[in-house]
Amino acid sequence: MIITDEAKVLLTEMLKENGQDSLQASLQQGCCGTSLYFTFVNKKADDQPVVVNGINVLMEGEAVLKTNSVTIKTDDEGKLIVEDSAQSSGCC
């Protein structure tokens, strides 16, 4: 997983605003198979986050493999987007 410097700034602000300290990467089953989704959480004492560009990221199992091709960045309007180079351009 890559988190660009611009995305880091936004994520840091969003985590702070929500009173959270980590980004959770999880898997969700959808019509086109399994995909990643992200939520803000507070890590527990026994959690071992991966630190990506200064952001704590919690993930387990297959989520770790799915994040290998993911970049979290900003678009031209300054909004966060998740780009997955391994995902096809269309659904199914």
PyMOL Python script that loads the backbone (N, CA, C, O; Angstrom):
from pymol import cmd

cmd.read_pdbstr("""\
ATOM      1  N   MET A   1       0.844  -1.175   0.000  1.00  0.00           N
ATOM      2  CA  MET A   1       0.000   0.000   0.000  1.00  0.00           C
ATOM      3  C   MET A   1       0.886   1.234   0.000  1.00  0.00           C
ATOM      4  O   MET A   1       1.923   1.297   0.659  1.00  0.00           O
ATOM      5  N   ILE A   2       0.437   2.190  -0.754  1.00  0.00           N
ATOM      6  CA  ILE A   2       1.108   3.491  -0.789  1.00  0.00           C
ATOM      7  C   ILE A   2       0.087   4.540  -0.349  1.00  0.00           C
ATOM      8  O   ILE A   2      -1.060   4.528  -0.795  1.00  0.00           O
ATOM      9  N   ILE A   3       0.513   5.435   0.521  1.00  0.00           N
ATOM     10  CA  ILE A   3      -0.289   6.609   0.883  1.00  0.00           C
ATOM     11  C   ILE A   3       0.551   7.822   0.498  1.00  0.00           C
ATOM     12  O   ILE A   3       1.625   8.043   1.058  1.00  0.00           O
ATOM     13  N   THR A   4       0.063   8.600  -0.452  1.00  0.00           N
ATOM     14  CA  THR A   4       0.830   9.765  -0.905  1.00  0.00           C
ATOM     15  C   THR A   4       0.881  10.820   0.205  1.00  0.00           C
ATOM     16  O   THR A   4       0.093  10.786   1.151  1.00  0.00           O
ATOM     17  N   ASP A   5       1.814  11.745   0.069  1.00  0.00           N
ATOM     18  CA  ASP A   5       1.946  12.817   1.062  1.00  0.00           C
ATOM     19  C   ASP A   5       0.676  13.652   1.158  1.00  0.00           C
ATOM     20  O   ASP A   5       0.274  14.048   2.252  1.00  0.00           O
ATOM     21  N   GLU A   6       0.041  13.924   0.018  1.00  0.00           N
ATOM     22  CA  GLU A   6      -1.197  14.709   0.017  1.00  0.00           C
ATOM     23  C   GLU A   6      -2.316  13.960   0.736  1.00  0.00           C
ATOM     24  O   GLU A   6      -3.079  14.558   1.494  1.00  0.00           O
ATOM     25  N   ALA A   7      -2.413  12.648   0.496  1.00  0.00           N
ATOM     26  CA  ALA A   7      -3.430  11.830   1.159  1.00  0.00           C
ATOM     27  C   ALA A   7      -3.141  11.728   2.651  1.00  0.00           C
ATOM     28  O   ALA A   7      -4.065  11.698   3.463  1.00  0.00           O
ATOM     29  N   LYS A   8      -1.868  11.676   3.014  1.00  0.00           N
ATOM     30  CA  LYS A   8      -1.488  11.612   4.433  1.00  0.00           C
ATOM     31  C   LYS A   8      -2.029  12.816   5.187  1.00  0.00           C
ATOM     32  O   LYS A   8      -2.550  12.674   6.293  1.00  0.00           O
ATOM     33  N   VAL A   9      -1.909  13.996   4.599  1.00  0.00           N
ATOM     34  CA  VAL A   9      -2.408  15.211   5.248  1.00  0.00           C
ATOM     35  C   VAL A   9      -3.910  15.102   5.494  1.00  0.00           C
ATOM     36  O   VAL A   9      -4.381  15.379   6.597  1.00  0.00           O
ATOM     37  N   LEU A  10      -4.660  14.700   4.471  1.00  0.00           N
ATOM     38  CA  LEU A  10      -6.114  14.565   4.614  1.00  0.00           C
ATOM     39  C   LEU A  10      -6.488  13.470   5.608  1.00  0.00           C
ATOM     40  O   LEU A  10      -7.370  13.669   6.444  1.00  0.00           O
ATOM     41  N   LEU A  11      -5.830  12.326   5.526  1.00  0.00           N
ATOM     42  CA  LEU A  11      -6.133  11.236   6.447  1.00  0.00           C
ATOM     43  C   LEU A  11      -5.841  11.629   7.897  1.00  0.00           C
ATOM     44  O   LEU A  11      -6.618  11.310   8.797  1.00  0.00           O
ATOM     45  N   THR A  12      -4.737  12.311   8.118  1.00  0.00           N
ATOM     46  CA  THR A  12      -4.388  12.759   9.470  1.00  0.00           C
ATOM     47  C   THR A  12      -5.458  13.684  10.020  1.00  0.00           C
ATOM     48  O   THR A  12      -5.860  13.549  11.176  1.00  0.00           O
ATOM     49  N   GLU A  13      -5.926  14.625   9.204  1.00  0.00           N
ATOM     50  CA  GLU A  13      -6.993  15.540   9.620  1.00  0.00           C
ATOM     51  C   GLU A  13      -8.291  14.781   9.912  1.00  0.00           C
ATOM     52  O   GLU A  13      -8.951  15.038  10.919  1.00  0.00           O
ATOM     53  N   MET A  14      -8.651  13.854   9.035  1.00  0.00           N
ATOM     54  CA  MET A  14      -9.893  13.100   9.189  1.00  0.00           C
ATOM     55  C   MET A  14      -9.849  12.205  10.430  1.00  0.00           C
ATOM     56  O   MET A  14     -10.836  12.105  11.158  1.00  0.00           O
ATOM     57  N   LEU A  15      -8.712  11.558  10.671  1.00  0.00           N
ATOM     58  CA  LEU A  15      -8.571  10.731  11.860  1.00  0.00           C
ATOM     59  C   LEU A  15      -8.738  11.567  13.118  1.00  0.00           C
ATOM     60  O   LEU A  15      -9.438  11.172  14.051  1.00  0.00           O
ATOM     61  N   LYS A  16      -8.088  12.727  13.136  1.00  0.00           N
ATOM     62  CA  LYS A  16      -8.168  13.610  14.294  1.00  0.00           C
ATOM     63  C   LYS A  16      -9.602  14.097  14.520  1.00  0.00           C
ATOM     64  O   LYS A  16     -10.091  14.092  15.649  1.00  0.00           O
ATOM     65  N   GLU A  17     -10.275  14.517  13.440  1.00  0.00           N
ATOM     66  CA  GLU A  17     -11.651  15.003  13.542  1.00  0.00           C
ATOM     67  C   GLU A  17     -12.600  13.931  14.072  1.00  0.00           C
ATOM     68  O   GLU A  17     -13.574  14.243  14.757  1.00  0.00           O
ATOM     69  N   ASN A  18     -12.315  12.672  13.756  1.00  0.00           N
ATOM     70  CA  ASN A  18     -13.169  11.569  14.174  1.00  0.00           C
ATOM     71  C   ASN A  18     -12.714  10.908  15.474  1.00  0.00           C
ATOM     72  O   ASN A  18     -13.322   9.937  15.924  1.00  0.00           O
ATOM     73  N   GLY A  19     -11.659  11.426  16.067  1.00  0.00           N
ATOM     74  CA  GLY A  19     -11.172  10.871  17.326  1.00  0.00           C
ATOM     75  C   GLY A  19     -10.607   9.461  17.188  1.00  0.00           C
ATOM     76  O   GLY A  19     -10.679   8.659  18.120  1.00  0.00           O
ATOM     77  N   GLN A  20     -10.050   9.171  16.030  1.00  0.00           N
ATOM     78  CA  GLN A  20      -9.507   7.841  15.744  1.00  0.00           C
ATOM     79  C   GLN A  20      -7.999   7.959  15.488  1.00  0.00           C
ATOM     80  O   GLN A  20      -7.480   9.045  15.229  1.00  0.00           O
ATOM     81  N   ASP A  21      -7.314   6.818  15.567  1.00  0.00           N
ATOM     82  CA  ASP A  21      -5.864   6.867  15.368  1.00  0.00           C
ATOM     83  C   ASP A  21      -5.343   5.926  14.278  1.00  0.00           C
ATOM     84  O   ASP A  21      -4.140   5.877  14.020  1.00  0.00           O
ATOM     85  N   SER A  22      -6.251   5.181  13.640  1.00  0.00           N
ATOM     86  CA  SER A  22      -5.795   4.196  12.658  1.00  0.00           C
ATOM     87  C   SER A  22      -6.791   4.040  11.513  1.00  0.00           C
ATOM     88  O   SER A  22      -7.976   4.347  11.641  1.00  0.00           O
ATOM     89  N   LEU A  23      -6.275   3.558  10.404  1.00  0.00           N
ATOM     90  CA  LEU A  23      -7.076   3.208   9.249  1.00  0.00           C
ATOM     91  C   LEU A  23      -7.179   1.685   9.219  1.00  0.00           C
ATOM     92  O   LEU A  23      -6.157   1.000   9.246  1.00  0.00           O
ATOM     93  N   GLN A  24      -8.396   1.147   9.165  1.00  0.00           N
ATOM     94  CA  GLN A  24      -8.609  -0.304   9.119  1.00  0.00           C
ATOM     95  C   GLN A  24      -8.909  -0.717   7.687  1.00  0.00           C
ATOM     96  O   GLN A  24      -9.856  -0.217   7.082  1.00  0.00           O
ATOM     97  N   ALA A  25      -8.112  -1.621   7.145  1.00  0.00           N
ATOM     98  CA  ALA A  25      -8.358  -2.181   5.814  1.00  0.00           C
ATOM     99  C   ALA A  25      -9.002  -3.545   6.011  1.00  0.00           C
ATOM    100  O   ALA A  25      -8.420  -4.428   6.640  1.00  0.00           O
ATOM    101  N   SER A  26     -10.203  -3.714   5.471  1.00  0.00           N
ATOM    102  CA  SER A  26     -10.941  -4.969   5.601  1.00  0.00           C
ATOM    103  C   SER A  26     -11.444  -5.406   4.234  1.00  0.00           C
ATOM    104  O   SER A  26     -11.412  -4.645   3.267  1.00  0.00           O
ATOM    105  N   LEU A  27     -11.905  -6.634   4.179  1.00  0.00           N
ATOM    106  CA  LEU A  27     -12.453  -7.165   2.937  1.00  0.00           C
ATOM    107  C   LEU A  27     -13.964  -7.186   3.004  1.00  0.00           C
ATOM    108  O   LEU A  27     -14.546  -7.451   4.056  1.00  0.00           O
ATOM    109  N   GLN A  28     -14.595  -6.908   1.884  1.00  0.00           N
ATOM    110  CA  GLN A  28     -16.053  -6.919   1.783  1.00  0.00           C
ATOM    111  C   GLN A  28     -16.436  -7.685   0.517  1.00  0.00           C
ATOM    112  O   GLN A  28     -15.886  -7.447  -0.558  1.00  0.00           O
ATOM    113  N   GLN A  29     -17.380  -8.598   0.664  1.00  0.00           N
ATOM    114  CA  GLN A  29     -17.857  -9.369  -0.485  1.00  0.00           C
ATOM    115  C   GLN A  29     -18.905  -8.553  -1.231  1.00  0.00           C
ATOM    116  O   GLN A  29     -19.847  -8.046  -0.621  1.00  0.00           O
ATOM    117  N   GLY A  30     -18.750  -8.423  -2.536  1.00  0.00           N
ATOM    118  CA  GLY A  30     -19.702  -7.686  -3.358  1.00  0.00           C
ATOM    119  C   GLY A  30     -20.082  -8.494  -4.580  1.00  0.00           C
ATOM    120  O   GLY A  30     -19.711  -9.661  -4.705  1.00  0.00           O
ATOM    121  N   CYS A  31     -20.822  -7.870  -5.481  1.00  0.00           N
ATOM    122  CA  CYS A  31     -21.298  -8.566  -6.685  1.00  0.00           C
ATOM    123  C   CYS A  31     -20.158  -8.992  -7.598  1.00  0.00           C
ATOM    124  O   CYS A  31     -20.313  -9.924  -8.387  1.00  0.00           O
ATOM    125  N   CYS A  32     -19.032  -8.330  -7.501  1.00  0.00           N
ATOM    126  CA  CYS A  32     -17.911  -8.625  -8.390  1.00  0.00           C
ATOM    127  C   CYS A  32     -16.759  -9.310  -7.658  1.00  0.00           C
ATOM    128  O   CYS A  32     -15.629  -9.315  -8.146  1.00  0.00           O
ATOM    129  N   GLY A  33     -17.039  -9.880  -6.502  1.00  0.00           N
ATOM    130  CA  GLY A  33     -15.994 -10.537  -5.729  1.00  0.00           C
ATOM    131  C   GLY A  33     -15.645  -9.757  -4.485  1.00  0.00           C
ATOM    132  O   GLY A  33     -16.420  -8.920  -4.023  1.00  0.00           O
ATOM    133  N   THR A  34     -14.491 -10.032  -3.955  1.00  0.00           N
ATOM    134  CA  THR A  34     -14.039  -9.403  -2.718  1.00  0.00           C
ATOM    135  C   THR A  34     -13.294  -8.113  -3.026  1.00  0.00           C
ATOM    136  O   THR A  34     -12.460  -8.064  -3.930  1.00  0.00           O
ATOM    137  N   SER A  35     -13.605  -7.066  -2.260  1.00  0.00           N
ATOM    138  CA  SER A  35     -12.898  -5.801  -2.437  1.00  0.00           C
ATOM    139  C   SER A  35     -12.540  -5.226  -1.068  1.00  0.00           C
ATOM    140  O   SER A  35     -13.085  -5.627  -0.040  1.00  0.00           O
ATOM    141  N   LEU A  36     -11.620  -4.287  -1.088  1.00  0.00           N
ATOM    142  CA  LEU A  36     -11.187  -3.618   0.135  1.00  0.00           C
ATOM    143  C   LEU A  36     -12.134  -2.495   0.493  1.00  0.00           C
ATOM    144  O   LEU A  36     -12.680  -1.822  -0.382  1.00  0.00           O
ATOM    145  N   TYR A  37     -12.325  -2.297   1.786  1.00  0.00           N
ATOM    146  CA  TYR A  37     -12.964  -1.074   2.242  1.00  0.00           C
ATOM    147  C   TYR A  37     -12.208  -0.599   3.469  1.00  0.00           C
ATOM    148  O   TYR A  37     -11.576  -1.386   4.174  1.00  0.00           O
ATOM    149  N   PHE A  38     -12.283   0.689   3.709  1.00  0.00           N
ATOM    150  CA  PHE A  38     -11.494   1.302   4.771  1.00  0.00           C
ATOM    151  C   PHE A  38     -12.402   2.006   5.769  1.00  0.00           C
ATOM    152  O   PHE A  38     -13.398   2.624   5.394  1.00  0.00           O
ATOM    153  N   THR A  39     -12.044   1.904   7.044  1.00  0.00           N
ATOM    154  CA  THR A  39     -12.750   2.609   8.111  1.00  0.00           C
ATOM    155  C   THR A  39     -11.719   3.200   9.070  1.00  0.00           C
ATOM    156  O   THR A  39     -10.567   2.767   9.106  1.00  0.00           O
ATOM    157  N   PHE A  40     -12.148   4.185   9.839  1.00  0.00           N
ATOM    158  CA  PHE A  40     -11.307   4.760  10.879  1.00  0.00           C
ATOM    159  C   PHE A  40     -11.616   4.054  12.187  1.00  0.00           C
ATOM    160  O   PHE A  40     -12.782   3.866  12.536  1.00  0.00           O
ATOM    161  N   VAL A  41     -10.572   3.662  12.914  1.00  0.00           N
ATOM    162  CA  VAL A  41     -10.727   2.963  14.184  1.00  0.00           C
ATOM    163  C   VAL A  41      -9.646   3.422  15.151  1.00  0.00           C
ATOM    164  O   VAL A  41      -8.680   4.077  14.758  1.00  0.00           O
ATOM    165  N   ASN A  42      -9.821   3.074  16.411  1.00  0.00           N
ATOM    166  CA  ASN A  42      -8.760   3.226  17.405  1.00  0.00           C
ATOM    167  C   ASN A  42      -8.125   1.862  17.598  1.00  0.00           C
ATOM    168  O   ASN A  42      -8.815   0.871  17.840  1.00  0.00           O
ATOM    169  N   LYS A  43      -6.801   1.817  17.489  1.00  0.00           N
ATOM    170  CA  LYS A  43      -6.120   0.534  17.662  1.00  0.00           C
ATOM    171  C   LYS A  43      -6.185   0.121  19.124  1.00  0.00           C
ATOM    172  O   LYS A  43      -6.176   0.953  20.031  1.00  0.00           O
ATOM    173  N   LYS A  44      -6.250  -1.185  19.321  1.00  0.00           N
ATOM    174  CA  LYS A  44      -6.252  -1.758  20.662  1.00  0.00           C
ATOM    175  C   LYS A  44      -4.820  -2.019  21.094  1.00  0.00           C
ATOM    176  O   LYS A  44      -3.900  -1.993  20.277  1.00  0.00           O
ATOM    177  N   ALA A  45      -4.640  -2.269  22.369  1.00  0.00           N
ATOM    178  CA  ALA A  45      -3.296  -2.458  22.916  1.00  0.00           C
ATOM    179  C   ALA A  45      -2.536  -3.588  22.229  1.00  0.00           C
ATOM    180  O   ALA A  45      -1.317  -3.504  22.074  1.00  0.00           O
ATOM    181  N   ASP A  46      -3.239  -4.645  21.815  1.00  0.00           N
ATOM    182  CA  ASP A  46      -2.555  -5.783  21.200  1.00  0.00           C
ATOM    183  C   ASP A  46      -2.495  -5.715  19.674  1.00  0.00           C
ATOM    184  O   ASP A  46      -1.947  -6.618  19.042  1.00  0.00           O
ATOM    185  N   ASP A  47      -3.046  -4.668  19.075  1.00  0.00           N
ATOM    186  CA  ASP A  47      -2.965  -4.492  17.625  1.00  0.00           C
ATOM    187  C   ASP A  47      -1.548  -4.126  17.210  1.00  0.00           C
ATOM    188  O   ASP A  47      -0.843  -3.414  17.925  1.00  0.00           O
ATOM    189  N   GLN A  48      -1.146  -4.611  16.065  1.00  0.00           N
ATOM    190  CA  GLN A  48       0.171  -4.290  15.521  1.00  0.00           C
ATOM    191  C   GLN A  48      -0.004  -3.667  14.137  1.00  0.00           C
ATOM    192  O   GLN A  48       0.040  -4.367  13.125  1.00  0.00           O
ATOM    193  N   PRO A  49      -0.204  -2.351  14.099  1.00  0.00           N
ATOM    194  CA  PRO A  49      -0.433  -1.712  12.805  1.00  0.00           C
ATOM    195  C   PRO A  49       0.825  -1.672  11.952  1.00  0.00           C
ATOM    196  O   PRO A  49       1.949  -1.696  12.453  1.00  0.00           O
ATOM    197  N   VAL A  50       0.594  -1.610  10.653  1.00  0.00           N
ATOM    198  CA  VAL A  50       1.660  -1.315   9.707  1.00  0.00           C
ATOM    199  C   VAL A  50       1.620   0.201   9.543  1.00  0.00           C
ATOM    200  O   VAL A  50       0.546   0.769   9.343  1.00  0.00           O
ATOM    201  N   VAL A  51       2.751   0.851   9.624  1.00  0.00           N
ATOM    202  CA  VAL A  51       2.789   2.298   9.464  1.00  0.00           C
ATOM    203  C   VAL A  51       3.147   2.600   8.010  1.00  0.00           C
ATOM    204  O   VAL A  51       4.225   2.249   7.531  1.00  0.00           O
ATOM    205  N   VAL A  52       2.212   3.262   7.321  1.00  0.00           N
ATOM    206  CA  VAL A  52       2.404   3.611   5.917  1.00  0.00           C
ATOM    207  C   VAL A  52       2.413   5.130   5.827  1.00  0.00           C
ATOM    208  O   VAL A  52       1.381   5.771   6.026  1.00  0.00           O
ATOM    209  N   ASN A  53       3.561   5.701   5.530  1.00  0.00           N
ATOM    210  CA  ASN A  53       3.736   7.153   5.431  1.00  0.00           C
ATOM    211  C   ASN A  53       3.183   7.859   6.673  1.00  0.00           C
ATOM    212  O   ASN A  53       2.529   8.896   6.567  1.00  0.00           O
ATOM    213  N   GLY A  54       3.452   7.288   7.843  1.00  0.00           N
ATOM    214  CA  GLY A  54       3.052   7.903   9.109  1.00  0.00           C
ATOM    215  C   GLY A  54       1.629   7.604   9.545  1.00  0.00           C
ATOM    216  O   GLY A  54       1.198   8.090  10.591  1.00  0.00           O
ATOM    217  N   ILE A  55       0.885   6.819   8.775  1.00  0.00           N
ATOM    218  CA  ILE A  55      -0.497   6.474   9.110  1.00  0.00           C
ATOM    219  C   ILE A  55      -0.534   5.026   9.597  1.00  0.00           C
ATOM    220  O   ILE A  55      -0.041   4.126   8.917  1.00  0.00           O
ATOM    221  N   ASN A  56      -1.125   4.801  10.788  1.00  0.00           N
ATOM    222  CA  ASN A  56      -1.324   3.437  11.277  1.00  0.00           C
ATOM    223  C   ASN A  56      -2.380   2.755  10.416  1.00  0.00           C
ATOM    224  O   ASN A  56      -3.478   3.283  10.240  1.00  0.00           O
ATOM    225  N   VAL A  57      -2.048   1.576   9.876  1.00  0.00           N
ATOM    226  CA  VAL A  57      -2.999   0.811   9.070  1.00  0.00           C
ATOM    227  C   VAL A  57      -3.120  -0.580   9.687  1.00  0.00           C
ATOM    228  O   VAL A  57      -2.133  -1.302   9.825  1.00  0.00           O
ATOM    229  N   LEU A  58      -4.351  -0.941  10.056  1.00  0.00           N
ATOM    230  CA  LEU A  58      -4.620  -2.263  10.598  1.00  0.00           C
ATOM    231  C   LEU A  58      -5.197  -3.134   9.496  1.00  0.00           C
ATOM    232  O   LEU A  58      -6.119  -2.724   8.791  1.00  0.00           O
ATOM    233  N   MET A  59      -4.651  -4.342   9.345  1.00  0.00           N
ATOM    234  CA  MET A  59      -5.153  -5.267   8.332  1.00  0.00           C
ATOM    235  C   MET A  59      -4.694  -6.663   8.692  1.00  0.00           C
ATOM    236  O   MET A  59      -3.659  -6.848   9.333  1.00  0.00           O
ATOM    237  N   GLU A  60      -5.482  -7.648   8.271  1.00  0.00           N
ATOM    238  CA  GLU A  60      -5.148  -9.040   8.554  1.00  0.00           C
ATOM    239  C   GLU A  60      -5.407  -9.900   7.335  1.00  0.00           C
ATOM    240  O   GLU A  60      -6.170  -9.529   6.443  1.00  0.00           O
ATOM    241  N   GLY A  61      -4.763 -11.049   7.309  1.00  0.00           N
ATOM    242  CA  GLY A  61      -5.041 -12.074   6.315  1.00  0.00           C
ATOM    243  C   GLY A  61      -4.992 -11.597   4.884  1.00  0.00           C
ATOM    244  O   GLY A  61      -4.025 -10.977   4.440  1.00  0.00           O
ATOM    245  N   GLU A  62      -6.074 -11.906   4.167  1.00  0.00           N
ATOM    246  CA  GLU A  62      -6.137 -11.575   2.750  1.00  0.00           C
ATOM    247  C   GLU A  62      -6.136 -10.077   2.489  1.00  0.00           C
ATOM    248  O   GLU A  62      -5.752  -9.644   1.403  1.00  0.00           O
ATOM    249  N   ALA A  63      -6.558  -9.275   3.465  1.00  0.00           N
ATOM    250  CA  ALA A  63      -6.535  -7.819   3.287  1.00  0.00           C
ATOM    251  C   ALA A  63      -5.111  -7.340   3.045  1.00  0.00           C
ATOM    252  O   ALA A  63      -4.886  -6.401   2.282  1.00  0.00           O
ATOM    253  N   VAL A  64      -4.148  -7.992   3.701  1.00  0.00           N
ATOM    254  CA  VAL A  64      -2.742  -7.620   3.501  1.00  0.00           C
ATOM    255  C   VAL A  64      -2.355  -7.819   2.036  1.00  0.00           C
ATOM    256  O   VAL A  64      -1.710  -6.960   1.436  1.00  0.00           O
ATOM    257  N   LEU A  65      -2.752  -8.949   1.469  1.00  0.00           N
ATOM    258  CA  LEU A  65      -2.432  -9.224   0.064  1.00  0.00           C
ATOM    259  C   LEU A  65      -3.117  -8.233  -0.867  1.00  0.00           C
ATOM    260  O   LEU A  65      -2.514  -7.775  -1.838  1.00  0.00           O
ATOM    261  N   LYS A  66      -4.372  -7.898  -0.579  1.00  0.00           N
ATOM    262  CA  LYS A  66      -5.131  -6.977  -1.442  1.00  0.00           C
ATOM    263  C   LYS A  66      -4.544  -5.568  -1.423  1.00  0.00           C
ATOM    264  O   LYS A  66      -4.660  -4.838  -2.407  1.00  0.00           O
ATOM    265  N   THR A  67      -3.919  -5.182  -0.318  1.00  0.00           N
ATOM    266  CA  THR A  67      -3.381  -3.813  -0.233  1.00  0.00           C
ATOM    267  C   THR A  67      -2.089  -3.634  -1.015  1.00  0.00           C
ATOM    268  O   THR A  67      -1.651  -2.503  -1.229  1.00  0.00           O
ATOM    269  N   ASN A  68      -1.474  -4.727  -1.444  1.00  0.00           N
ATOM    270  CA  ASN A  68      -0.203  -4.620  -2.178  1.00  0.00           C
ATOM    271  C   ASN A  68      -0.305  -3.775  -3.443  1.00  0.00           C
ATOM    272  O   ASN A  68       0.687  -3.184  -3.870  1.00  0.00           O
ATOM    273  N   SER A  69      -1.477  -3.710  -4.042  1.00  0.00           N
ATOM    274  CA  SER A  69      -1.633  -2.978  -5.300  1.00  0.00           C
ATOM    275  C   SER A  69      -2.399  -1.662  -5.131  1.00  0.00           C
ATOM    276  O   SER A  69      -2.815  -1.052  -6.117  1.00  0.00           O
ATOM    277  N   VAL A  70      -2.585  -1.228  -3.882  1.00  0.00           N
ATOM    278  CA  VAL A  70      -3.428  -0.064  -3.595  1.00  0.00           C
ATOM    279  C   VAL A  70      -2.590   1.186  -3.323  1.00  0.00           C
ATOM    280  O   VAL A  70      -1.576   1.147  -2.627  1.00  0.00           O
ATOM    281  N   THR A  71      -3.055   2.293  -3.899  1.00  0.00           N
ATOM    282  CA  THR A  71      -2.501   3.608  -3.601  1.00  0.00           C
ATOM    283  C   THR A  71      -3.644   4.504  -3.149  1.00  0.00           C
ATOM    284  O   THR A  71      -4.652   4.636  -3.844  1.00  0.00           O
ATOM    285  N   ILE A  72      -3.482   5.119  -1.982  1.00  0.00           N
ATOM    286  CA  ILE A  72      -4.447   6.110  -1.519  1.00  0.00           C
ATOM    287  C   ILE A  72      -3.836   7.472  -1.838  1.00  0.00           C
ATOM    288  O   ILE A  72      -2.740   7.804  -1.385  1.00  0.00           O
ATOM    289  N   LYS A  73      -4.570   8.246  -2.625  1.00  0.00           N
ATOM    290  CA  LYS A  73      -4.052   9.539  -3.089  1.00  0.00           C
ATOM    291  C   LYS A  73      -5.204  10.529  -3.171  1.00  0.00           C
ATOM    292  O   LYS A  73      -6.330  10.218  -2.781  1.00  0.00           O
ATOM    293  N   THR A  74      -4.919  11.711  -3.677  1.00  0.00           N
ATOM    294  CA  THR A  74      -5.959  12.718  -3.869  1.00  0.00           C
ATOM    295  C   THR A  74      -6.187  12.931  -5.359  1.00  0.00           C
ATOM    296  O   THR A  74      -5.289  12.744  -6.180  1.00  0.00           O
ATOM    297  N   ASP A  75      -7.419  13.330  -5.686  1.00  0.00           N
ATOM    298  CA  ASP A  75      -7.720  13.645  -7.083  1.00  0.00           C
ATOM    299  C   ASP A  75      -7.472  15.123  -7.336  1.00  0.00           C
ATOM    300  O   ASP A  75      -6.951  15.817  -6.463  1.00  0.00           O
ATOM    301  N   ASP A  76      -7.830  15.611  -8.500  1.00  0.00           N
ATOM    302  CA  ASP A  76      -7.594  17.007  -8.869  1.00  0.00           C
ATOM    303  C   ASP A  76      -8.356  17.985  -7.990  1.00  0.00           C
ATOM    304  O   ASP A  76      -7.984  19.155  -7.898  1.00  0.00           O
ATOM    305  N   GLU A  77      -9.427  17.514  -7.337  1.00  0.00           N
ATOM    306  CA  GLU A  77     -10.220  18.373  -6.459  1.00  0.00           C
ATOM    307  C   GLU A  77      -9.792  18.266  -5.000  1.00  0.00           C
ATOM    308  O   GLU A  77     -10.399  18.887  -4.127  1.00  0.00           O
ATOM    309  N   GLY A  78      -8.757  17.488  -4.734  1.00  0.00           N
ATOM    310  CA  GLY A  78      -8.260  17.337  -3.373  1.00  0.00           C
ATOM    311  C   GLY A  78      -9.029  16.332  -2.540  1.00  0.00           C
ATOM    312  O   GLY A  78      -8.918  16.340  -1.314  1.00  0.00           O
ATOM    313  N   LYS A  79      -9.806  15.465  -3.176  1.00  0.00           N
ATOM    314  CA  LYS A  79     -10.552  14.432  -2.463  1.00  0.00           C
ATOM    315  C   LYS A  79      -9.759  13.132  -2.459  1.00  0.00           C
ATOM    316  O   LYS A  79      -9.024  12.837  -3.402  1.00  0.00           O
ATOM    317  N   LEU A  80      -9.916  12.355  -1.382  1.00  0.00           N
ATOM    318  CA  LEU A  80      -9.234  11.072  -1.293  1.00  0.00           C
ATOM    319  C   LEU A  80      -9.819  10.074  -2.280  1.00  0.00           C
ATOM    320  O   LEU A  80     -11.036   9.984  -2.447  1.00  0.00           O
ATOM    321  N   ILE A  81      -8.939   9.332  -2.925  1.00  0.00           N
ATOM    322  CA  ILE A  81      -9.370   8.234  -3.785  1.00  0.00           C
ATOM    323  C   ILE A  81      -8.460   7.035  -3.524  1.00  0.00           C
ATOM    324  O   ILE A  81      -7.298   7.184  -3.146  1.00  0.00           O
ATOM    325  N   VAL A  82      -9.015   5.855  -3.735  1.00  0.00           N
ATOM    326  CA  VAL A  82      -8.259   4.614  -3.596  1.00  0.00           C
ATOM    327  C   VAL A  82      -8.101   4.043  -4.998  1.00  0.00           C
ATOM    328  O   VAL A  82      -9.085   3.758  -5.680  1.00  0.00           O
ATOM    329  N   GLU A  83      -6.868   3.881  -5.412  1.00  0.00           N
ATOM    330  CA  GLU A  83      -6.564   3.347  -6.737  1.00  0.00           C
ATOM    331  C   GLU A  83      -5.964   1.955  -6.554  1.00  0.00           C
ATOM    332  O   GLU A  83      -4.996   1.772  -5.816  1.00  0.00           O
ATOM    333  N   ASP A  84      -6.553   0.987  -7.233  1.00  0.00           N
ATOM    334  CA  ASP A  84      -6.088  -0.394  -7.147  1.00  0.00           C
ATOM    335  C   ASP A  84      -5.623  -0.833  -8.530  1.00  0.00           C
ATOM    336  O   ASP A  84      -6.433  -1.039  -9.434  1.00  0.00           O
ATOM    337  N   SER A  85      -4.330  -0.970  -8.680  1.00  0.00           N
ATOM    338  CA  SER A  85      -3.777  -1.328  -9.992  1.00  0.00           C
ATOM    339  C   SER A  85      -4.095  -2.761 -10.393  1.00  0.00           C
ATOM    340  O   SER A  85      -3.965  -3.108 -11.567  1.00  0.00           O
ATOM    341  N   ALA A  86      -4.505  -3.600  -9.453  1.00  0.00           N
ATOM    342  CA  ALA A  86      -4.827  -4.993  -9.765  1.00  0.00           C
ATOM    343  C   ALA A  86      -6.299  -5.202 -10.111  1.00  0.00           C
ATOM    344  O   ALA A  86      -6.682  -6.265 -10.600  1.00  0.00           O
ATOM    345  N   GLN A  87      -7.124  -4.184  -9.854  1.00  0.00           N
ATOM    346  CA  GLN A  87      -8.559  -4.315 -10.091  1.00  0.00           C
ATOM    347  C   GLN A  87      -8.889  -3.950 -11.532  1.00  0.00           C
ATOM    348  O   GLN A  87      -8.311  -3.021 -12.097  1.00  0.00           O
ATOM    349  N   SER A  88      -9.810  -4.680 -12.110  1.00  0.00           N
ATOM    350  CA  SER A  88     -10.222  -4.372 -13.480  1.00  0.00           C
ATOM    351  C   SER A  88     -10.995  -3.062 -13.503  1.00  0.00           C
ATOM    352  O   SER A  88     -11.492  -2.617 -12.468  1.00  0.00           O
ATOM    353  N   SER A  89     -11.100  -2.448 -14.659  1.00  0.00           N
ATOM    354  CA  SER A  89     -11.729  -1.144 -14.780  1.00  0.00           C
ATOM    355  C   SER A  89     -13.244  -1.192 -14.648  1.00  0.00           C
ATOM    356  O   SER A  89     -13.858  -0.178 -14.315  1.00  0.00           O
ATOM    357  N   GLY A  90     -13.855  -2.325 -14.896  1.00  0.00           N
ATOM    358  CA  GLY A  90     -15.303  -2.418 -14.802  1.00  0.00           C
ATOM    359  C   GLY A  90     -15.720  -3.502 -13.838  1.00  0.00           C
ATOM    360  O   GLY A  90     -14.910  -4.349 -13.464  1.00  0.00           O
ATOM    361  N   CYS A  91     -16.939  -3.487 -13.445  1.00  0.00           N
ATOM    362  CA  CYS A  91     -17.460  -4.492 -12.527  1.00  0.00           C
ATOM    363  C   CYS A  91     -17.810  -5.749 -13.309  1.00  0.00           C
ATOM    364  O   CYS A  91     -18.473  -5.693 -14.345  1.00  0.00           O
ATOM    365  N   CYS A  92     -17.349  -6.886 -12.790  1.00  0.00           N
ATOM    366  CA  CYS A  92     -17.628  -8.222 -13.357  1.00  0.00           C
ATOM    367  C   CYS A  92     -17.164  -8.260 -14.769  1.00  0.00           C
ATOM    368  O   CYS A  92     -17.300  -9.286 -15.436  1.00  0.00           O
TER     369      CYS A  92
END
""", "prot")
cmd.dss("prot")
cmd.show_as("cartoon", "prot")
cmd.util.cbc("prot")
cmd.orient("prot")
